[in-house]
Amino acid sequence: MNAERPLSASALHREEVRGRWERATRWPLIVLSIGFLVAYSLVTIRPSWTRDEQVIIVAVMAAAWLAFIVDPIVRLLLTAPRRRSAYVRAYKVEFWAAVLPILRPFSLLRHLDSTPGFIGNGGNALRSRVIAVAAAYAAMYVYVIAITVLQVERNAPGATIMTFGEAIWWAFVTIATVGYGDYVPVTSFGRVLAVMLMAGGVVIIGTASALIVSYLSERITTHGAGAAAAQAKPEAPPSKDDEG
């Protein structure tokens, strides 16, 4: 396998500029991601706002969406051409968010890896990091699908999901594979979202099971190693007082 050719001076300079761009836009994009999620939630949970309030909400969403479109374009242009495909794969959430801006808040979860207590490669640190990231993704996944289903279902003929509480209840029942059937989506897009939520539930349950097995295996291995070491420890030689 051939080694990657070194980048030219101009390509290195562009990637250095991209690094400065990413550092400069990190916090503004985090604020815009949160702002978009809040604005989308407000307009979905309670659609009856005054005209001035609607203008503010729409302005926040439009500004955030425009930033979500500009950011990946700039980052892609500042990436060396032969590294662009790998860069898109590494940051696919950011690029998909240019089309579906509701995905952008998921990029916030990248920063959990740098949270104190999750840094390190030990078993406990790795397990804590996986649990935190999985729980955060699961909560965000359930919430986003719930409010989106509410948005598409509320005015549909024969709809049963009419309020935010009903949407959240339906989402948790669905992802837990309980399926009471008291609230169900009736639109085609709502049912597509339900299938996505069911698939996500399988992944979440699988992740939780893997973490439990990993924890038990580590505990059993540690306990077994400790017991074996205790049995292998030689007895102390008798003292002179004992011999007397």
C-alpha positions as CSV (number, residue, x, y, z in Angstrom):
1,M,0.0,0.0,0.0
2,N,1.5,3.3,-1.1
3,A,2.1,6.0,1.5
4,E,0.1,9.2,1.1
5,R,2.1,11.9,-0.7
6,P,2.9,14.9,1.4
7,L,0.7,18.0,0.9
8,S,2.0,21.0,-1.0
9,A,2.8,24.2,0.8
10,S,-0.4,25.8,-0.5
11,A,-2.6,22.8,0.6
12,L,-1.0,22.9,4.1
13,H,-1.7,26.6,4.4
14,R,-5.3,26.1,3.4
15,E,-5.7,23.4,6.0
16,E,-4.1,25.6,8.6
17,V,-6.7,28.3,7.7
18,R,-9.4,25.7,8.0
19,G,-8.2,24.9,11.5
20,R,-8.4,28.6,12.4
21,W,-11.9,28.8,10.9
22,E,-13.1,25.8,12.9
23,R,-11.8,27.2,16.1
24,A,-13.3,30.6,15.4
25,T,-16.7,29.3,14.5
26,R,-17.0,26.5,17.1
27,W,-18.9,28.4,19.8
28,P,-21.0,30.5,17.4
29,L,-22.2,27.3,15.7
30,I,-22.8,25.6,19.1
31,V,-25.1,28.6,20.0
32,L,-26.8,28.5,16.7
33,S,-27.4,24.7,17.0
34,I,-29.0,25.2,20.4
35,G,-31.0,28.2,19.1
36,F,-32.3,26.2,16.1
37,L,-33.4,23.3,18.3
38,V,-35.1,25.6,20.7
39,A,-36.8,27.6,17.9
40,Y,-37.9,24.4,16.1
41,S,-39.3,23.1,19.4
42,L,-41.2,26.3,20.1
43,V,-42.8,26.4,16.7
44,T,-43.7,22.7,16.9
45,I,-44.9,22.4,20.4
46,R,-47.1,25.6,20.3
47,P,-47.8,26.8,16.7
48,S,-49.9,29.7,17.8
49,W,-47.5,32.6,18.3
50,T,-48.0,36.3,17.7
51,R,-46.7,37.8,14.4
52,D,-43.6,39.4,16.1
53,E,-42.8,36.2,17.9
54,Q,-43.1,34.2,14.7
55,V,-40.7,36.7,13.0
56,I,-38.1,36.2,15.7
57,I,-38.4,32.4,15.6
58,V,-38.2,32.2,11.8
59,A,-35.2,34.6,11.8
60,V,-33.3,32.4,14.3
61,M,-34.0,29.3,12.3
62,A,-33.1,31.0,9.0
63,A,-29.8,32.4,10.4
64,A,-28.9,29.1,11.9
65,W,-29.7,27.2,8.7
66,L,-27.7,29.6,6.6
67,A,-24.7,29.1,8.9
68,F,-25.1,25.3,8.6
69,I,-24.9,25.6,4.8
70,V,-22.0,28.1,4.7
71,D,-19.8,26.3,7.3
72,P,-19.4,22.9,5.6
73,I,-18.8,24.6,2.2
74,V,-16.0,26.7,3.6
75,R,-14.5,23.8,5.4
76,L,-14.6,21.6,2.3
77,L,-13.0,24.3,0.2
78,L,-10.2,24.7,2.7
79,T,-9.5,20.9,2.7
80,A,-6.9,19.4,0.4
81,P,-8.7,17.9,-2.6
82,R,-7.5,14.3,-2.0
83,R,-8.6,14.5,1.6
84,R,-12.1,15.9,1.0
85,S,-13.8,12.5,0.8
86,A,-12.3,11.4,4.1
87,Y,-13.2,14.7,5.7
88,V,-16.8,14.5,4.6
89,R,-17.0,10.9,6.1
90,A,-15.5,12.2,9.4
91,Y,-18.0,15.1,9.7
92,K,-21.0,13.7,7.8
93,V,-23.4,15.1,10.4
94,E,-22.3,18.6,9.7
95,F,-22.6,18.1,5.9
96,W,-26.1,16.4,6.2
97,A,-27.2,19.3,8.4
98,A,-26.9,21.6,5.4
99,V,-29.9,19.8,4.0
100,L,-31.6,18.8,7.3
101,P,-30.7,21.4,9.9
102,I,-32.4,19.5,12.7
103,L,-29.4,17.1,12.5
104,R,-26.9,19.8,13.5
105,P,-27.6,19.6,17.3
106,F,-26.2,16.1,17.1
107,S,-22.8,17.5,16.4
108,L,-22.8,19.0,19.9
109,L,-22.3,15.6,21.3
110,R,-18.8,15.3,19.8
111,H,-17.6,17.5,22.6
112,L,-18.5,15.0,25.3
113,D,-15.2,13.2,24.6
114,S,-13.3,16.1,26.1
115,T,-15.4,16.3,29.3
116,P,-13.4,15.8,32.5
117,G,-13.9,12.3,33.7
118,F,-14.2,10.8,30.3
119,I,-10.6,11.3,29.2
120,G,-8.4,8.2,29.1
121,N,-8.2,4.8,27.7
122,G,-8.8,2.8,30.8
123,G,-11.8,0.5,31.2
124,N,-13.8,2.8,33.5
125,A,-13.1,5.9,31.4
126,L,-13.9,4.2,28.2
127,R,-17.1,2.7,29.6
128,S,-18.2,6.1,31.1
129,R,-17.5,7.8,27.8
130,V,-19.6,5.2,25.9
131,I,-22.5,5.4,28.4
132,A,-22.5,9.2,28.3
133,V,-22.4,9.5,24.5
134,A,-24.9,6.7,24.0
135,A,-27.3,8.2,26.5
136,A,-27.0,11.7,25.0
137,Y,-27.5,10.4,21.5
138,A,-30.5,8.4,22.6
139,A,-32.1,11.3,24.4
140,M,-31.5,13.7,21.4
141,Y,-32.7,11.0,19.0
142,V,-36.0,10.4,20.9
143,Y,-36.6,14.1,21.3
144,V,-36.0,15.1,17.7
145,I,-38.1,12.3,16.3
146,A,-40.9,13.1,18.8
147,I,-41.2,16.7,17.9
148,T,-40.9,16.0,14.2
149,V,-43.7,13.4,14.4
150,L,-45.8,16.0,16.3
151,Q,-45.2,18.5,13.5
152,V,-46.3,16.2,10.7
153,E,-49.1,14.4,12.6
154,R,-50.9,17.2,14.4
155,N,-53.1,18.3,11.5
156,A,-53.5,15.0,9.7
157,P,-57.0,13.4,9.4
158,G,-57.5,10.8,12.1
159,A,-54.3,11.8,14.0
160,T,-53.8,10.6,17.6
161,I,-50.6,12.4,18.4
162,M,-51.8,16.0,19.0
163,T,-49.7,17.3,21.9
164,F,-46.0,17.3,22.9
165,G,-46.7,15.0,25.9
166,E,-48.4,12.5,23.6
167,A,-45.5,12.7,21.2
168,I,-42.9,12.1,23.9
169,W,-45.0,9.2,25.4
170,W,-45.3,7.6,21.9
171,A,-41.6,8.0,21.3
172,F,-40.5,6.3,24.6
173,V,-43.1,3.5,24.2
174,T,-41.9,2.9,20.6
175,I,-38.1,2.9,21.4
176,A,-38.7,0.6,24.3
177,T,-40.5,-1.8,21.9
178,V,-43.5,-1.9,24.3
179,G,-46.0,-0.8,21.6
180,Y,-49.2,-0.1,23.5
181,G,-50.9,1.2,20.4
182,D,-52.7,4.0,22.1
183,Y,-50.9,6.6,20.0
184,V,-49.8,5.8,16.4
185,P,-48.7,7.9,13.4
186,V,-51.1,8.0,10.6
187,T,-49.1,9.8,7.9
188,S,-46.5,8.1,5.7
189,F,-43.7,10.3,6.9
190,G,-44.7,9.8,10.5
191,R,-44.5,6.0,10.0
192,V,-41.1,6.3,8.4
193,L,-39.9,8.2,11.5
194,A,-41.5,5.4,13.6
195,V,-39.4,2.8,11.8
196,M,-36.3,4.9,12.3
197,L,-37.1,5.1,16.0
198,M,-37.7,1.3,16.2
199,A,-34.3,0.7,14.5
200,G,-32.7,3.1,16.9
201,G,-34.2,1.2,19.8
202,V,-32.6,-2.0,18.7
203,V,-29.2,-0.2,18.5
204,I,-29.6,1.3,22.0
205,I,-30.6,-2.0,23.6
206,G,-27.7,-3.7,21.9
207,T,-25.3,-1.0,23.2
208,A,-26.6,-1.3,26.7
209,S,-26.3,-5.1,26.6
210,A,-22.7,-4.9,25.3
211,L,-21.8,-2.4,28.2
212,I,-23.3,-4.7,30.8
213,V,-21.5,-7.8,29.4
214,S,-18.2,-5.8,29.3
215,Y,-18.6,-4.6,32.9
216,L,-19.4,-8.1,34.1
217,S,-16.5,-9.7,32.2
218,E,-14.1,-7.1,33.6
219,R,-15.3,-7.7,37.1
220,I,-15.1,-11.5,36.8
221,T,-11.6,-11.3,35.3
222,T,-10.4,-8.9,38.0
223,H,-12.0,-11.1,40.8
224,G,-10.5,-14.3,39.3
225,A,-7.1,-12.8,39.0
226,G,-7.2,-11.6,42.6
227,A,-8.3,-15.0,43.9
228,A,-5.6,-16.7,41.9
229,A,-2.9,-14.4,43.2
230,A,-4.1,-15.0,46.8
231,Q,-3.9,-18.7,46.4
232,A,-0.5,-18.5,44.8
233,K,1.0,-16.4,47.6
234,P,3.5,-18.5,49.6
235,E,2.9,-19.0,53.3
236,A,5.2,-17.1,55.6
237,P,8.0,-19.2,57.2
238,P,7.4,-20.1,60.8
239,S,9.1,-17.7,63.3
240,K,11.6,-18.8,66.0
241,D,8.9,-18.3,68.7
242,D,6.7,-20.8,66.8
243,E,9.5,-23.3,66.6
244,G,10.1,-23.0,70.4
